[in-house]
Amino acid sequence: MAKATRMTRQRRLILEILRSTDIHPTADWIYHQARKHIPDISLGTVYRNLNQLKQAGEIMELNYGSTFSRYDGNPCNHYHFVCDACGRVFDVEMPVLSGIEEEAARLSGMKVTRHRLEFYGYCRECQKSREEPKTQG
């Protein structure tokens, strides 16, 4: 169970920033946005508050094996699409697969508490740029 933490001014701002965007930003992006409102906020404070918000179930951390994570202000289970070309992360508007956790538990004999599903490929913009004919000259 997540430990209840006090909603500080910094934590509230970080949560507002995350809930006001759908770009799944990095901590560095959040830090630059927060500095517009609290100029003396530190990157360490941003990371600490992101961790506390994640532990409290208020946000999701999306880690794709790179050197940085992305954060999602929507803590409800939903799916993502990651562009192989530009690295952007998009929400996929589709219903969460029902019964998938129970089926995984049944097949594996393990206790499944949650799941995460991502799709990979090329976003609309990157598809378009990949399909444009290259000029010869």
MARTIBA-481680 format. One record per atom (N, C-alpha, C, O): residue number from 0; x, y, z; atom name. Coordinates in steps of 0.001 Angstrom, whole numbers. Layout:
BEGIN
REC resi      px      py      pz name
REC  NUM       X       Y       Z   CA
...
//
This chain:
BEGIN
REC resi      px      py      pz name
REC    0     845   -1183       0    N
REC    0       0       0       0   CA
REC    0     883    1236       0    C
REC    0    1876    1294     725    O
REC    1     524    2227    -813    N
REC    1    1326    3441    -923   CA
REC    1    1186    4279     339    C
REC    1      96    4431     892    O
REC    2    2316    4816     777    N
REC    2    2324    5665    1960   CA
REC    2    1781    7043    1584    C
REC    2    2179    7615     569    O
REC    3     880    7571    2396    N
REC    3     322    8890    2141   CA
REC    3    1398    9941    2379    C
REC    3    2057    9949    3419    O
REC    4    1566   10819    1410    N
REC    4    2540   11896    1541   CA
REC    4    1837   13228    1387    C
REC    4     809   13344     719    O
REC    5    2416   14222    2019    N
REC    5    1857   15559    1970   CA
REC    5    1987   16126     563    C
REC    5    3020   15949     -83    O
REC    6     952   16802      84    N
REC    6     973   17393   -1250   CA
REC    6    1613   18773   -1153    C
REC    6     931   19770    -913    O
REC    7    2922   18819   -1341    N
REC    7    3654   20084   -1271   CA
REC    7    3374   20916   -2512    C
REC    7    2793   20430   -3482    O
REC    8    3785   22153   -2472    N
REC    8    3619   23052   -3615   CA
REC    8    4343   22485   -4841    C
REC    8    3805   22499   -5948    O
REC    9    5561   21990   -4634    N
REC    9    6339   21435   -5737   CA
REC    9    5664   20188   -6317    C
REC    9    5564   20039   -7535    O
REC   10    5207   19306   -5444    N
REC   10    4566   18059   -5891   CA
REC   10    3279   18369   -6647    C
REC   10    2996   17757   -7677    O
REC   11    2504   19316   -6138    N
REC   11    1253   19693   -6797   CA
REC   11    1543   20255   -8192    C
REC   11     841   19929   -9150    O
REC   12    2571   21094   -8307    N
REC   12    2935   21674   -9595   CA
REC   12    3368   20590  -10581    C
REC   12    2939   20595  -11735    O
REC   13    4203   19673  -10140    N
REC   13    4679   18591  -11008   CA
REC   13    3505   17738  -11487    C
REC   13    3448   17357  -12656    O
REC   14    2589   17446  -10603    N
REC   14    1406   16672  -10977   CA
REC   14     561   17446  -11985    C
REC   14      69   16861  -12951    O
REC   15     384   18747  -11778    N
REC   15    -378   19581  -12720   CA
REC   15     292   19607  -14087    C
REC   15    -383   19516  -15112    O
REC   16    1610   19730  -14106    N
REC   16    2348   19731  -15373   CA
REC   16    2115   18423  -16112    C
REC   16    1830   18426  -17309    O
REC   17    2235   17312  -15407    N
REC   17    2047   16006  -16044   CA
REC   17     621   15798  -16532    C
REC   17     408   15228  -17602    O
REC   18    -340   16247  -15769    N
REC   18   -1742   16025  -16151   CA
REC   18   -2192   16971  -17257    C
REC   18   -3256   16777  -17845    O
REC   19   -1391   17994  -17544    N
REC   19   -1777   18963  -18573   CA
REC   19   -1138   18659  -19927    C
REC   19   -1313   19426  -20874    O
REC   20    -405   17558  -20034    N
REC   20     239   17210  -21296   CA
REC   20      31   15734  -21605    C
REC   20    -189   14918  -20710    O
REC   21     107   15413  -22889    N
REC   21      16   14007  -23273   CA
REC   21    1270   13555  -24012    C
REC   21    1244   12563  -24740    O
REC   22    2382   14291  -23821    N
REC   22    3610   13958  -24545   CA
REC   22    4494   12967  -23801    C
REC   22    5541   12580  -24321    O
REC   23    4108   12545  -22607    N
REC   23    4898   11594  -21827   CA
REC   23    6324   12119  -21660    C
REC   23    7276   11524  -22162    O
REC   24    6459   13240  -20948    N
REC   24    7753   13938  -20881   CA
REC   24    8781   13247  -19999    C
REC   24    8469   12361  -19203    O
REC   25   10028   13693  -20175    N
REC   25   11131   13265  -19323   CA
REC   25   11155   14152  -18077    C
REC   25   10497   15193  -18039    O
REC   26   11901   13745  -17077    N
REC   26   12053   14557  -15863   CA
REC   26   12680   15902  -16199    C
REC   26   12332   16918  -15597    O
REC   27   13603   15917  -17157    N
REC   27   14261   17158  -17553   CA
REC   27   13252   18148  -18135    C
REC   27   13314   19338  -17829    O
REC   28   12326   17675  -18967    N
REC   28   11294   18542  -19537   CA
REC   28   10394   19083  -18429    C
REC   28   10058   20267  -18411    O
REC   29   10008   18201  -17507    N
REC   29    9156   18609  -16379   CA
REC   29    9879   19675  -15547    C
REC   29    9278   20669  -15137    O
REC   30   11165   19455  -15307    N
REC   30   11995   20406  -14550   CA
REC   30   11969   21786  -15210    C
REC   30   11784   22792  -14525    O
REC   31   12151   21845  -16526    N
REC   31   12146   23142  -17220   CA
REC   31   10776   23813  -17154    C
REC   31   10692   25038  -17066    O
REC   32    9712   23028  -17197    N
REC   32    8364   23597  -17060   CA
REC   32    8138   24102  -15635    C
REC   32    7562   25172  -15437    O
REC   33    8591   23338  -14650    N
REC   33    8400   23717  -13243   CA
REC   33    9161   24996  -12904    C
REC   33    8693   25805  -12102    O
REC   34   10324   25178  -13508    N
REC   34   11132   26375  -13231   CA
REC   34   10435   27655  -13673    C
REC   34   10765   28733  -13179    O
REC   35    9489   27561  -14582    N
REC   35    8717   28736  -15001   CA
REC   35    7849   29245  -13856    C
REC   35    7500   30424  -13811    O
REC   36    7502   28348  -12928    N
REC   36    6634   28698  -11800   CA
REC   36    7403   28799  -10488    C
REC   36    7093   29634   -9638    O
REC   37    8402   27947  -10335    N
REC   37    9239   27933   -9126   CA
REC   37   10700   27971   -9607    C
REC   37   11329   26925   -9766    O
REC   38   11234   29175   -9835    N
REC   38   12568   29294  -10442   CA
REC   38   13692   28584   -9688    C
REC   38   14680   28183  -10305    O
REC   39   13568   28422   -8388    N
REC   39   14668   27805   -7630   CA
REC   39   14472   26309   -7377    C
REC   39   15200   25724   -6575    O
REC   40   13503   25681   -8047    N
REC   40   13309   24240   -7879   CA
REC   40   14517   23518   -8483    C
REC   40   15045   23935   -9514    O
REC   41   14946   22447   -7841    N
REC   41   16103   21704   -8353   CA
REC   41   15643   20461   -9107    C
REC   41   14525   19982   -8916    O
REC   42   16519   19948   -9963    N
REC   42   16219   18717  -10690   CA
REC   42   16050   17556   -9709    C
REC   42   15221   16672   -9923    O
REC   43   16836   17564   -8640    N
REC   43   16711   16529   -7613   CA
REC   43   15342   16543   -6960    C
REC   43   14778   15486   -6674    O
REC   44   14800   17735   -6720    N
REC   44   13454   17862   -6149   CA
REC   44   12421   17295   -7114    C
REC   44   11472   16632   -6694    O
REC   45   12603   17555   -8405    N
REC   45   11682   17019   -9410   CA
REC   45   11724   15489   -9387    C
REC   45   10677   14841   -9369    O
REC   46   12925   14910   -9387    N
REC   46   13044   13443   -9356   CA
REC   46   12435   12853   -8084    C
REC   46   11727   11848   -8148    O
REC   47   12702   13464   -6937    N
REC   47   12146   12957   -5673   CA
REC   47   10617   12983   -5709    C
REC   47    9959   12026   -5301    O
REC   48   10068   14082   -6197    N
REC   48    8610   14202   -6240   CA
REC   48    7989   13274   -7272    C
REC   48    6904   12740   -7044    O
REC   49    8656   13072   -8399    N
REC   49    8155   12102   -9378   CA
REC   49    8112   10716   -8755    C
REC   49    7142    9981   -8941    O
REC   50    9145   10358   -8027    N
REC   50    9188    9049   -7370   CA
REC   50    8070    8923   -6340    C
REC   50    7421    7879   -6258    O
REC   51    7839    9966   -5558    N
REC   51    6774    9907   -4552   CA
REC   51    5396    9848   -5204    C
REC   51    4519    9128   -4728    O
REC   52    5195   10596   -6289    N
REC   52    3921   10539   -7006   CA
REC   52    3699    9156   -7613    C
REC   52    2577    8649   -7620    O
REC   53    4769    8548   -8120    N
REC   53    4674    7195   -8677   CA
REC   53    4317    6208   -7570    C
REC   53    3435    5368   -7749    O
REC   54    4993    6303   -6434    N
REC   54    4731    5391   -5310   CA
REC   54    3305    5541   -4786    C
REC   54    2703    4577   -4312    O
REC   55    2768    6768   -4876    N
REC   55    1410    7026   -4406   CA
REC   55     356    6618   -5440    C
REC   55    -843    6695   -5168    O
REC   56     804    6181   -6631    N
REC   56    -141    5760   -7666   CA
REC   56    -771    6910   -8422    C
REC   56   -1788    6724   -9090    O
REC   57    -184    8107   -8331    N
REC   57    -737    9285   -9006   CA
REC   57    -275    9399  -10456    C
REC   57    -961   10009  -11277    O
REC   58     881    8817  -10779    N
REC   58    1450    8883  -12125   CA
REC   58    2057    7531  -12476    C
REC   58    2168    6651  -11622    O
REC   59    2448    7370  -13738    N
REC   59    3155    6171  -14196   CA
REC   59    4537    6562  -14679    C
REC   59    4721    7614  -15292    O
REC   60    5508    5705  -14396    N
REC   60    6841    5869  -14967   CA
REC   60    6965    4876  -16107    C
REC   60    6705    3685  -15941    O
REC   61    7363    5376  -17260    N
REC   61    7531    4529  -18434   CA
REC   61    9020    4433  -18722    C
REC   61    9651    5420  -19098    O
REC   62    9571    3260  -18548    N
REC   62   10996    3056  -18771   CA
REC   62   11150    2103  -19936    C
REC   62   10659     975  -19899    O
REC   63   11836    2564  -20971    N
REC   63   12005    1752  -22174   CA
REC   63   13443    1283  -22355    C
REC   63   13887    1048  -23479    O
REC   64   14171    1148  -21246    N
REC   64   15526     645  -21321   CA
REC   64   16552    1676  -21743    C
REC   64   17719    1340  -21946    O
REC   65   16137    2922  -21878    N
REC   65   17098    3963  -22233   CA
REC   65   17662    4559  -20943    C
REC   65   17386    4061  -19852    O
REC   66   18441    5609  -21071    N
REC   66   19060    6214  -19896   CA
REC   66   18091    7095  -19118    C
REC   66   18428    7568  -18033    O
REC   67   16901    7323  -19650    N
REC   67   15919    8158  -18954   CA
REC   67   14532    7545  -19063    C
REC   67   14241    6765  -19970    O
REC   68   13693    7920  -18117    N
REC   68   12298    7470  -18123   CA
REC   68   11420    8580  -18665    C
REC   68   11823    9741  -18737    O
REC   69   10236    8203  -19038    N
REC   69    9192    9165  -19383   CA
REC   69    8088    8984  -18353    C
REC   69    7971    7928  -17731    O
REC   70    7283   10021  -18181    N
REC   70    6252    9993  -17148   CA
REC   70    4895   10274  -17759    C
REC   70    4772   11031  -18721    O
REC   71    3883    9653  -17186    N
REC   71    2513    9751  -17673   CA
REC   71    1630   10191  -16521    C
REC   71    1609    9552  -15469    O
REC   72     905   11274  -16714    N
REC   72      12   11793  -15686   CA
REC   72   -1261   10987  -15528    C
REC   72   -2044   11245  -14613    O
REC   73   -1483   10021  -16397    N
REC   73   -2660    9159  -16309   CA
REC   73   -2239    7836  -15663    C
REC   73   -1608    7007  -16318    O
REC   74   -2580    7630  -14388    N
REC   74   -2140    6416  -13706   CA
REC   74   -2988    5181  -14013    C
REC   74   -2629    4075  -13610    O
REC   75   -4103    5352  -14718    N
REC   75   -4960    4205  -15045   CA
REC   75   -4288    3362  -16120    C
REC   75   -3578    3885  -16980    O
REC   76   -4519    2057  -16064    N
REC   76   -3909    1177  -17041   CA
REC   76   -4407    1536  -18436    C
REC   76   -5610    1577  -18694    O
REC   77   -3466    1792  -19318    N
REC   77   -3763    2046  -20725   CA
REC   77   -2512    1708  -21526    C
REC   77   -1446    1469  -20960    O
REC   78   -2654    1692  -22843    N
REC   78   -1575    1216  -23693   CA
REC   78    -883    2364  -24414    C
REC   78   -1431    3454  -24577    O
REC   79     353    2075  -24842    N
REC   79    1185    3097  -25472   CA
REC   79    1752    2598  -26796    C
REC   79    1897    1397  -27026    O
REC   80    2062    3556  -27651    N
REC   80    2761    3312  -28901   CA
REC   80    4055    4116  -28852    C
REC   80    4036    5312  -28558    O
REC   81    5180    3462  -29139    N
REC   81    6485    4115  -29123   CA
REC   81    7013    4132  -30547    C
REC   81    7129    3087  -31188    O
REC   82    7333    5327  -31041    N
REC   82    7844    5460  -32402   CA
REC   82    9326    5072  -32438    C
REC   82   10139    5612  -31688    O
REC   83    9658    4137  -33312    N
REC   83   11040    3680  -33460   CA
REC   83   11941    4757  -34061    C
REC   83   13157    4713  -33877    O
REC   84   11366    5716  -34772    N
REC   84   12172    6744  -35437   CA
REC   84   12419    7951  -34538    C
REC   84   13568    8340  -34325    O
REC   85   11351    8547  -34009    N
REC   85   11522    9794  -33243   CA
REC   85   11500    9579  -31736    C
REC   85   11876   10482  -30988    O
REC   86   11070    8406  -31268    N
REC   86   11068    8098  -29845   CA
REC   86    9879    8633  -29069    C
REC   86    9778    8416  -27861    O
REC   87    8981    9331  -29748    N
REC   87    7811    9843  -29029   CA
REC   87    6915    8705  -28569    C
REC   87    6896    7626  -29162    O
REC   88    6170    8968  -27493    N
REC   88    5267    7977  -26913   CA
REC   88    3851    8530  -27006    C
REC   88    3595    9674  -26628    O
REC   89    2945    7720  -27505    N
REC   89    1548    8115  -27685   CA
REC   89     647    7169  -26907    C
REC   89     962    5988  -26765    O
REC   90    -473    7681  -26402    N
REC   90   -1499    6822  -25823   CA
REC   90   -2240    6138  -26966    C
REC   90   -2498    6759  -27998    O
REC   91   -2578    4882  -26793    N
REC   91   -3386    4149  -27763   CA
REC   91   -4786    4065  -27174    C
REC   91   -4998    3465  -26121    O
REC   92   -5725    4671  -27865    N
REC   92   -7110    4691  -27385   CA
REC   92   -7791    3381  -27749    C
REC   92   -8359    3230  -28830    O
REC   93   -7719    2449  -26827    N
REC   93   -8395    1167  -26997   CA
REC   93   -8709     629  -25618    C
REC   93   -8037     982  -24649    O
REC   94   -9717    -219  -25511    N
REC   94  -10049    -776  -24204   CA
REC   94   -8919   -1655  -23679    C
REC   94   -8224   -2325  -24442    O
REC   95   -8753   -1636  -22366    N
REC   95   -7778   -2514  -21728   CA
REC   95   -8286   -3942  -21875    C
REC   95   -9461   -4217  -21633    O
REC   96   -7410   -4836  -22268    N
REC   96   -7794   -6231  -22484   CA
REC   96   -8269   -6856  -21176    C
REC   96   -7516   -6932  -20205    O
REC   97   -9510   -7298  -21160    N
REC   97  -10044   -7886  -19929   CA
REC   97   -9625   -9341  -19821    C
REC   97   -9581  -10066  -20815    O
REC   98   -9323   -9750  -18621    N
REC   98   -8979  -11134  -18358   CA
REC   98   -7544  -11507  -18675    C
REC   98   -7148  -12650  -18445    O
REC   99   -6754  -10581  -19195    N
REC   99   -5383  -10918  -19601   CA
REC   99   -4505  -11254  -18385    C
REC   99   -3657  -12144  -18458    O
REC  100   -4708  -10547  -17282    N
REC  100   -3901  -10811  -16084   CA
REC  100   -4245  -12172  -15488    C
REC  100   -3356  -12913  -15068    O
REC  101   -5532  -12498  -15452    N
REC  101   -5965  -13788  -14925   CA
REC  101   -5447  -14929  -15799    C
REC  101   -5034  -15973  -15295    O
REC  102   -5474  -14715  -17122    N
REC  102   -4990  -15746  -18039   CA
REC  102   -3481  -15942  -17888    C
REC  102   -3000  -17075  -17894    O
REC  103   -2746  -14859  -17755    N
REC  103   -1293  -14959  -17557   CA
REC  103   -1002  -15682  -16241    C
REC  103     -93  -16510  -16176    O
REC  104   -1760  -15376  -15206    N
REC  104   -1573  -16047  -13909   CA
REC  104   -1887  -17538  -14024    C
REC  104   -1156  -18374  -13494    O
REC  105   -2972  -17863  -14715    N
REC  105   -3365  -19264  -14883   CA
REC  105   -2297  -20040  -15646    C
REC  105   -1944  -21155  -15262    O
REC  106   -1786  -19461  -16713    N
REC  106    -800  -20160  -17546   CA
REC  106     569  -20271  -16882    C
REC  106    1297  -21239  -17103    O
REC  107     914  -19279  -16071    N
REC  107    2258  -19256  -15482   CA
REC  107    2307  -19787  -14062    C
REC  107    3373  -20169  -13579    O
REC  108    1160  -19817  -13385    N
REC  108    1145  -20205  -11978   CA
REC  108    1668  -19107  -11068    C
REC  108    1918  -19347   -9887    O
REC  109    1836  -17902  -11605    N
REC  109    2340  -16777  -10816   CA
REC  109    1207  -15832  -10459    C
REC  109     141  -15865  -11073    O
REC  110    1442  -14994   -9465    N
REC  110     444  -13997   -9080   CA
REC  110     703  -12733   -9901    C
REC  110    1712  -12057   -9702    O
REC  111    -197  -12418  -10810    N
REC  111     -64  -11243  -11675   CA
REC  111    -840  -10097  -11035    C
REC  111   -2024  -10238  -10732    O
REC  112    -177   -8970  -10831    N
REC  112    -833   -7826  -10189   CA
REC  112   -1150   -6697  -11166    C
REC  112   -1988   -5844  -10872    O
REC  113    -491   -6682  -12320    N
REC  113    -747   -5634  -13314   CA
REC  113     -43   -6038  -14604    C
REC  113     747   -6982  -14632    O
REC  114    -344   -5307  -15661    N
REC  114     369   -5539  -16916   CA
REC  114     563   -4215  -17634    C
REC  114    -108   -3222  -17356    O
REC  115    1500   -4236  -18562    N
REC  115    1790   -3062  -19375   CA
REC  115    1988   -3552  -20797    C
REC  115    2633   -4576  -21023    O
REC  116    1438   -2827  -21750    N
REC  116    1522   -3239  -23141   CA
REC  116    1911   -2042  -23982    C
REC  116    1299    -978  -23882    O
REC  117    2929   -2213  -24813    N
REC  117    3350   -1162  -25721   CA
REC  117    3397   -1710  -27133    C
REC  117    3712   -2877  -27362    O
REC  118    3079    -844  -28064    N
REC  118    3185   -1149  -29479   CA
REC  118    4345    -321  -30022    C
REC  118    4591     787  -29547    O
REC  119    5051    -845  -31002    N
REC  119    6204    -159  -31583   CA
REC  119    6055     -91  -33093    C
REC  119    5451    -967  -33712    O
REC  120    6606     949  -33667    N
REC  120    6565    1124  -35120   CA
REC  120    6884    2557  -35448    C
REC  120    7774    3153  -34841    O
REC  121    6161    3126  -36413    N
REC  121    6418    4498  -36852   CA
REC  121    5155    5334  -36703    C
REC  121    4083    4938  -37160    O
REC  122    5286    6492  -36064    N
REC  122    4148    7401  -35904   CA
REC  122    3752    7962  -37273    C
REC  122    4462    7757  -38258    O
REC  123    2641    8656  -37332    N
REC  123    2144    9193  -38602   CA
REC  123    3177   10085  -39283    C
REC  123    3421    9963  -40484    O
REC  124    3785   10986  -38501    N
REC  124    4760   11919  -39084   CA
REC  124    5975   11188  -39638    C
REC  124    6438   11493  -40737    O
REC  125    6489   10233  -38886    N
REC  125    7671    9497  -39341   CA
REC  125    7344    8584  -40507    C
REC  125    8186    8391  -41384    O
REC  126    6149    8017  -40544    N
REC  126    5727    7210  -41691   CA
REC  126    5739    8051  -42949    C
REC  126    6223    7640  -44003    O
REC  127    5181    9259  -42798    N
REC  127    5078   10169  -43932   CA
REC  127    6464   10542  -44452    C
REC  127    6698   10543  -45661    O
REC  128    7379   10859  -43543    N
REC  128    8717   11260  -43984   CA
REC  128    9475   10076  -44581    C
REC  128   10319   10269  -45456    O
REC  129    9193    8861  -44128    N
REC  129    9854    7667  -44677   CA
REC  129    9315    7337  -46068    C
REC  129   10023    6744  -46883    O
REC  130    8057    7720  -46346    N
REC  130    7437    7391  -47616   CA
REC  130    7717    8425  -48686    C
REC  130    7560    8135  -49872    O
REC  131    8133    9645  -48296    N
REC  131    8402   10689  -49279   CA
REC  131    9570   10275  -50148    C
REC  131   10609    9841  -49649    O
REC  132    9393   10412  -51455    N
REC  132   10493   10022  -52355   CA
REC  132   11697   10944  -52163    C
REC  132   11555   12154  -51984    O
REC  133   12846   10358  -52205    N
REC  133   14079   11136  -52055   CA
REC  133   14406   11760  -53415    C
REC  133   14348   11099  -54452    O
REC  134   14745   13029  -53381    N
REC  134   15083   13712  -54627   CA
REC  134   16471   13278  -55081    C
REC  134   17403   13163  -54285    O
REC  135   16577   13047  -56357    N
REC  135   17873   12661  -56915   CA
REC  135   18464   13854  -57612    C
REC  135   17757   14626  -58259    O
REC  136   19757   14003  -57478    N
REC  136   20338   15139  -58161   CA
REC  136   21755   15080  -58174    C
REC  136   22405   15973  -58717    O
//
